[in-house]
């Protein structure tokens, strides 16, 4: 897909998502987007579009909803899916731990990874449902760099981050928080 066509497609998806994004108690409801078959079908192609020609070999997604979107994106990019699990979850072979920077609640979370999931030849795309502080994307980038793989950027459904965070993690996002709660 050419970059002009890709942007046209992404802009169309953004309009559909903004119009149909459900809220619960005035808060964007990502689970509601996943529940809607029409919206769900748009997510993989739209999140993958800017990265289609960048040679992504692995999509790395942090729990909890990141792996759901990550699987959609990995399928679109013909890439593998790697999951960073939250501490306390079963992750056979887990041999790496990363403490995330504080999230929007000011809490840090311990994540588990596996050193054999990525190689030095991998080109990695991070995927998550939201970006606020970038704490989960920091885990993704850390696990990527530990493996000697190449971090290509991140794709997220909903953006509630500062411009600095967007630039720091090279984030492509579909919908801004303020578009949903306005």
C-alpha positions in Angstrom: 0.0 0.0 0.0 1.5 3.4 -1.0 2.0 5.9 1.8 -0.7 8.2 0.4 -3.2 5.3 0.3 -2.2 4.1 3.7 -2.8 7.6 5.2 -6.1 7.8 3.5 -7.1 4.4 4.9 -5.9 5.3 8.4 -7.8 8.6 8.4 -10.9 6.7 7.4 -10.5 4.2 10.2 -9.9 7.0 12.6 -13.2 8.7 11.7 -15.1 5.4 12.1 -13.4 4.7 15.4 -14.1 8.1 16.8 -17.8 7.8 15.7 -18.2 4.3 17.1 -15.8 4.2 20.1 -18.0 3.3 23.1 -17.6 4.9 26.5 -18.5 3.6 30.0 -19.0 6.2 32.7 -17.4 8.8 30.4 -14.3 6.7 29.9 -13.1 5.1 26.5 -14.1 1.4 26.5 -11.4 -0.6 24.6 -13.2 -3.8 25.5 -16.3 -2.3 23.7 -14.2 -1.8 20.6 -13.0 -5.4 20.7 -16.6 -6.6 21.2 -17.7 -4.8 18.0 -16.9 -7.1 15.0 -16.8 -4.2 12.5 -14.4 -2.1 14.6 -12.3 -5.1 15.5 -11.8 -5.9 11.8 -10.3 -2.5 11.2 -7.7 -2.5 14.0 -5.1 -5.0 12.6 -4.7 -3.4 9.2 -4.8 0.2 10.5 -2.3 -0.4 13.3 0.0 -2.3 10.9 -0.2 0.0 7.9 2.7 2.4 8.8 5.0 -0.5 9.5 4.1 -2.7 6.5 7.3 -2.1 4.6 9.7 -1.9 7.5 10.6 -5.6 7.7 8.9 -6.3 11.1 9.6 -9.9 12.1 8.1 -9.8 15.7 5.4 -7.9 17.4 6.0 -7.6 21.2 3.0 -6.8 23.3 2.7 -6.3 27.1 -0.3 -7.7 29.0 -3.1 -7.3 29.5 -4.8 -6.2 26.2 -1.7 -5.6 24.2 -1.4 -9.2 23.1 -5.0 -9.1 21.7 -4.1 -6.2 19.4 -0.6 -7.6 18.9 -2.0 -10.8 17.4 -4.1 -8.8 14.9 -1.0 -6.7 13.9 1.3 -9.7 13.7 -1.1 -11.4 11.4 -1.2 -8.4 9.1 2.6 -8.1 9.0 3.2 -11.8 8.7 5.3 -11.6 11.9 5.5 -13.6 15.1 3.9 -12.5 18.4 5.9 -12.2 21.6 4.2 -11.5 24.9 5.6 -9.7 28.0 3.7 -11.1 30.9 2.9 -9.4 34.1 4.6 -10.8 37.2 2.7 -13.6 38.8 1.4 -15.0 35.5 2.5 -18.4 34.2 5.2 -17.8 31.5 7.2 -21.0 31.0 10.9 -20.3 30.3 10.7 -16.8 31.7 14.2 -15.7 32.4 14.1 -11.9 32.2 12.4 -9.3 34.4 11.8 -5.7 33.6 10.3 -3.2 36.0 8.1 -0.7 34.1 8.4 3.0 34.8 5.5 4.3 36.8 2.2 4.2 35.0 -0.6 6.8 35.0 -1.5 5.7 38.5 2.1 6.1 39.7 2.6 2.4 40.1 5.4 0.3 38.7 4.7 -3.2 37.4 7.1 -6.1 37.0 7.0 -7.9 33.7 8.5 -11.2 32.6 10.1 -12.0 29.3 12.0 -14.9 27.6 15.4 -14.3 26.2 14.8 -16.9 23.4 11.8 -15.1 22.0 13.8 -12.6 20.1 17.1 -12.7 18.2 19.6 -10.1 17.0 18.1 -10.4 13.5 14.6 -9.5 14.6 12.9 -6.2 13.8 10.4 -5.5 16.6 7.1 -3.5 16.7 5.5 -2.8 20.1 1.7 -2.9 20.2 -0.6 -1.9 23.0 -4.1 -0.7 23.5 -3.2 2.7 25.2 -0.2 4.9 25.6 -0.2 7.3 28.6 3.2 7.4 30.3 4.9 4.9 28.0 5.6 2.5 30.8 4.5 -0.6 28.9 6.3 0.5 25.7 9.4 1.0 27.8 9.2 -2.7 28.8 8.8 -3.6 25.1 11.8 -1.5 24.1 13.9 -2.8 27.0 13.3 -6.5 26.1 14.0 -5.7 22.5 17.3 -4.0 23.3 18.4 -6.8 25.7 18.0 -9.3 22.8 20.1 -7.1 20.5 17.0 -6.8 18.2 15.9 -3.6 16.5 13.1 -1.6 18.0 11.1 -0.2 15.1 8.4 1.8 17.0 5.0 1.2 18.5 1.4 1.0 17.4 -1.5 1.8 19.8 -5.2 2.2 19.6 -5.6 5.1 22.0 -3.3 8.0 22.7 -3.3 9.9 26.0 0.4 10.6 26.1 2.6 13.7 25.8 4.2 14.6 22.6 7.6 13.7 24.2 6.4 10.2 25.0 5.0 9.7 21.4 8.4 10.8 20.0 10.5 8.8 22.5 8.8 5.5 21.6 8.0 6.3 17.9 4.3 5.7 18.5 1.7 5.5 15.7 -1.8 5.9 17.2 -5.3 5.7 15.8 -7.4 7.7 18.2 -6.7 10.5 20.7 -8.3 10.2 24.1 -9.7 13.8 23.8 -11.6 12.8 20.6 -13.5 10.2 22.5 -14.3 12.0 25.7 -14.9 15.5 24.1 
